[in-house]
Amino acid sequence: MDIAFQRFRPYRVSQEVRDRYADVHLSPSDFIYPYFVTEGSRVREAIPTMEGIFRLSVDYLMDDIAELSALGIDKLLLFGVVPDHRKDESGSAGVSSDSIICRAVRAVKERFPSMVVFTDVCLCEYTSHGHCGLIRDSDVDNDATLPLLAEMAYQHAVAGADFVAPSAMMDGQVAAIRQRLNAHHLPTKILSYSAKYASSFYGPFRDAAGSAPSFGNRKSYQMDYRTGEQGLEEIAADIAEGADWIMVKPAMAYLDMVQRASLLFPGHPLVSYQVSGEYAMLKQGAKSGFFDERQVFAESLTAIKRAGANYIISYYAKQWT
């Protein structure tokens, strides 16, 4: 019996043929590499929950960035880590012009002027309560937090950051930061954590940055994972407020949101964050022998780009390249 059908197997007969017909290819320029920067000198602290990732003092950060640059990765994202005794209710250690992030930015731009530097703008790493904004009546005070986020972003911009990346998920944060940057004629761009979900995949990051909430959770300001349209509305609002680039975070469980954002907002570069829990899960699975590490990361990272992300924040970027 003759059956008419189309043959697809010829596209898969060998690795050479599969490579030729692949739609998506990863390159070093796709990646933004995240760093945890801490106080002191000659500090290189391993993070137990994130194999191969470290808290680095500024001097050791310079050595690591030299390796990053040699791999062809030209974009990095800085998170600050401060000791508990420097944390307070308002996160003042993160807002200062002499904050660990400002010092790191100045050092990076002096030694690696072509490196594109993104800085995280949020209070959670610097507050004694671990929340992303000021607390009033056991909840985050959205509007009182905005001037602090704007000041932090301003200080990062003055230090030389190419992008500030507000991640606190406070309503109006992009508008407050854009107004402050424009008032001082600063060219720094804004990468907004526009669709940032309240995710269980953040656990290892909170260990790395020492930013676990001391009470409650962040579900009153980060997005409910069961929502989709809200995420698109958040992105549209951030663009209206002045965001230059947009983000969906996390990546793997939210590839539908990555694709929808890429199609709806093609004029704005889209970033997706392969977060700490995704990284740790894949590393641990490979270590346990469940799958080949490089292959499973290749599949995961390629899926993020295939879904529509222009850039990927990943702790695996150095190992991939």
Number of C-alpha atoms within 10 A of each C-alpha: 3 4 5 6 6 6 7 8 7 9 15 14 10 10 9 10 12 13 13 11 10 10 9 12 12 15 12 18 14 19 28 25 22 22 20 22 26 24 18 12 12 12 17 17 14 14 17 13 19 20 13 12 19 19 22 25 21 25 17 15 23 17 11 14 21 12 12 20 16 10 16 14 22 20 23 18 19 23 21 28 23 21 13 12 7 13 20 14 15 21 24 16 23 31 25 15 17 14 19 23 31 26 17 28 23 17 18 22 17 12 12 16 12 12 19 18 24 27 29 24 31 28 31 26 29 29 28 20 23 24 27 29 29 23 17 10 6 9 16 18 15 19 15 14 21 22 14 24 26 24 20 29 31 25 22 32 22 19 19 25 28 23 23 26 26 25 25 26 24 21 16 15 25 31 19 20 29 21 15 17 22 12 9 10 9 15 14 21 20 25 27 30 27 30 28 25 24 18 18 11 21 17 17 22 19 16 15 23 21 19 22 22 17 11 11 12 14 20 12 12 19 19 20 15 15 8 11 15 11 13 21 20 13 19 25 17 17 25 20 12 17 18 24 19 22 26 29 26 26 26 28 18 14 18 21 15 24 28 18 16 25 20 12 12 15 10 10 17 17 24 29 31 24 23 22 23 19 24 21 21 15 19 22 17 15 17 12 10 10 11 14 15 15 15 11 16 20 15 10 18 24 17 16 24 22 17 21 22 26 20 20 24 24 22 24 22 21 17 11 16 13
